[in-house]
Amino acid sequence: MANSSNLTTDVVVIGAGVVGLAVANQLSERCRVVIIEKNLKFGQEASSRNSEVIHSGIYYPIDSSKTKLCLRGRELAYDFCSRNKVPHVKCGKYVVAIHAEEENYLLNLREHAKGVGVDCKWISSSELNLREPLIRAQAALFFPESGILDSHQLMSRLEDHLIKQEAIIAYGHKVIDGEFMGDGWSLKYLTTDGRIEELNCKFVVNCGGFGSAGLYNLLLGGERFEHRICCGRYFNLNSKYQNKFSSLVYPVPNVDGLGIHVTRDLDGMVRLGPDVEWSNFSGYQNIEKALQVDWDSLQLKFFDFVKEYVPSLIVEDLSPGFVGVRPKLFDSGRAQKDFVIEKSKNSFHLLGIESPGLTASLAIAEEIVKFLS
Ligand SMILES: Cc1cc2nc3c(=O)[nH]c(=O)nc-3n(C[C@H](O)[C@H](O)[C@H](O)COP(=O)(O)OP(=O)(O)OC[C@H]3O[C@@H](n4cnc5c(N)ncnc54)[C@H](O)[C@@H]3O)c2cc1C
C-alpha cells in the first residue's frame, strides 16, 4: 500500500461495529489506520443487537457472497475466538420440520448443504426427542458447525489488537462529508463538542452498517443506495428454561424469513426471535420510531408460533427482549439480497451487511485487505 507523506493517514475506516473493527484490525497490521465512529463506544448498533450465532452458511445461494464469506468467516471466527479467549461454543443447530409436509424442505436443504460443503445429519422425531426433550417435530436436520459467541468480547478483543497496533480510534466523531482529491480523500467529521474537522487519507472503507448507504451517496454523489429498516424483535424465556436447550432450534424458513427460532446464549438462557417487521420508513432519523414495539400483542404472535414446536410453553414464560435493525439494501430502488462491496475512487463501501454479517466479519476484512494489497 502506498505511503504518502502529505497524507495524515493511509486508511480511514468509518464505523466501529464488528465489521469496521475486523477490517481495521487486519489493515492496521499493514498500514496506518484511523477508525471514525459516531457513538462513544464500539458496537452500539447492529453488532450488539443480534442472535450471536456463528452461522453454518446454508441459507444463501451457492455462488453468493453471503455463502462464501459466511463459510470462510465461520472458520476465522472459531479460530479467532479460540486464540483470543472469546467465549464461544460450537453447540450445533437443528432445523425442524414441525409438519410432515415440511420434510421436503429438509431434503432440499440437505442437498444444498452438501453442495456448499456443510456437514449435516438427518434426525428422526424420536431421536430429536431424546436430544432436545422440549421440542416436538416430525424430523430435523442437525448442523454441528453452528455455534454462538460473545459478540461484545469479540469486539473488545479486536479493539485491544487495534490499540496494540497503534491504530487510532476516534469515538464520538461522525463523518459528515468527503471530497475525492484524485489520489485520496479529504473527510469532514463532526466532533463530540460540535467542531467540524478534516482528515486526509489515501483510502476510505465505509463500514457504516445501516448508515453505509447514506455515506456512499454522500461521498460519491447521487442517491443510488438506500437501506430500508427491517426490525427483528426478541422475547426472553424465563429462567426455568435455562440450560434446557443444548442447541439452537430453527423452524423451516417461511416467506417472512427464518421463522421465529429458539437460540440460547453462553449462560444457557433462551431467547425467541427474531421476527421480521418491515418499517415504512428508511433513514437513521426514523430508527427510533421503528424501535417502538407493542410488546403485549407481539407476545401472542411469538407464543402461537413457537408453541407449535415447544408445546410446553405458556405465554407467561415470555418477557420482552430487544430489537435489532436489518439494513435491507435497495440499489436504484431494486431490492438486493446479497452483501454488496462497492469500490470506487479509492473507497470501499460495505452495503446490505445484514445476517450473517457477524459470522462473516473476519472474512469481509480479508476481502478488503486483498483489494488494497
Ligand atoms: C435481528 C438481527 C439478528 C442477527 N443475528 C445474527 C447472527 O446470529 N449471526 C450473524 O452472523 N449475524 C447476525 N446479524 C447480522 C449482524 O448483526 C450484522 O451483520 C453485523 O453486526 C453488522 O456489523 P456492522 O459493523 O456492519 O454494522 P454496525 O454494528 O451497525 O456498525 C456500524 C457502525 O457505523 C457507525 N456509523 C454509521 N454512520 C457513521 C458516520 N457517518 N460516522 C461515523 N460512524 C458511523 C455506527 O455508529 C455503527 O457503530 C443479525 C442482525 C440482526 C439485525
The ligand as an ORCA input file, in Angstrom:
! r2SCAN-3c Opt
* xyz 0 1
  C     -32.018     -9.077     14.453
  C     -30.657     -9.431     13.918
  C     -30.106    -10.677     14.197
  C     -28.867    -11.019     13.678
  N     -28.305    -12.214     14.018
  C     -27.090    -12.545     13.533
  C     -26.472    -13.775     13.886
  O     -26.969    -14.504     14.731
  N     -25.289    -14.101     13.302
  C     -24.685    -13.303     12.387
  O     -23.669    -13.690     11.832
  N     -25.228    -12.093     12.060
  C     -26.388    -11.695     12.630
  N     -26.929    -10.480     12.325
  C     -26.197     -9.578     11.456
  C     -25.075     -8.829     12.200
  O     -25.524     -8.349     13.458
  C     -24.624     -7.652     11.344
  O     -24.398     -8.094     10.025
  C     -23.333     -7.031     11.861
  O     -23.422     -6.716     13.215
  C     -23.045     -5.772     11.038
  O     -21.917     -5.139     11.591
  P     -21.509     -3.715     11.031
  O     -20.222     -3.394     11.672
  O     -21.580     -3.734      9.529
  O     -22.692     -2.726     11.468
  P     -22.939     -1.977     12.854
  O     -22.696     -2.849     14.016
  O     -24.285     -1.349     12.745
  O     -21.826     -0.859     12.885
  C     -21.834      0.247     12.008
  C     -21.183      1.390     12.747
  O     -21.014      2.502     11.865
  C     -21.201      3.674     12.614
  N     -21.509      4.796     11.715
  C     -22.558      4.873     10.849
  N     -22.512      6.066     10.187
  C     -21.415      6.725     10.652
  C     -20.840      8.000     10.349
  N     -21.386      8.841      9.462
  N     -19.709      8.376     11.018
  C     -19.144      7.549     11.941
  N     -19.656      6.340     12.269
  C     -20.767      5.925     11.621
  C     -22.379      3.309     13.519
  O     -22.453      4.183     14.630
  C     -22.058      1.883     13.900
  O     -21.329      1.789     15.113
  C     -28.163    -10.108     12.848
  C     -28.724     -8.845     12.586
  C     -29.947     -8.505     13.135
  C     -30.495     -7.128     12.863
*
